[in-house]
Amino acid sequence: MTAGVLDPLIHVPARLRIVATLAALPAGDVLSVDRLRGLTGLTPDNLVTHLRRLEDAGYLQTEAAGRGAGAPATVALTGEGRAALDRYAAALRQLPRGAAREVRRPPGPHVRVGDADRDAAAAALAEHFAQGRLTIDELDTRLGAVLAATTHGEISRATWDLPDVTGPWSPPPATSRRRRARRGHRRSPAARGH
């Protein structure tokens, strides 16, 4: 594999998870396939498929742990597997900043939101209020809509005419805290600490 090129075998997220998990072990140590499955969260069939691909490439070695039927197999990363992971990591570091991140499209208007989405929108509204784009009455009305939103479309309707605000945001004004106490709303652990 040439420098700067991502290894297509390791670049598959499930196989990267397998190789990275095994690389955390000291060289020469083995892990049971059952334990590896638990650590990676892969289904048994999916794990076996990926293990075969990695073993065929020489990146790992599997062995039966015993002679009895049903004995768990073990797996270990080979020297070539460790070297491949090192090359992969070096290639990632050479990518332009941000290129390694997955490009995400904005969620559709019917996609449901969670507490973090509502909190982020509320923080953005507070910043717009602080910058003089909203009156206190507008802030109160829009916060009510944002904190009661169940979809991204509902949040968009409350913020459609405001510019995108980036950077750190100040906490929402105290008037919005009363609105947060609506039924079913749980504050994030970070917010509880303040």
Helices and strands as residue ranges (DSSP letters): H 8-11, H 13-23, E 31-32, H 33-40, H 44-56, E 60-64, E 73-77, H 79-94, H 115-130, H 136-148, H 152-159, H 174-180, H 189-192
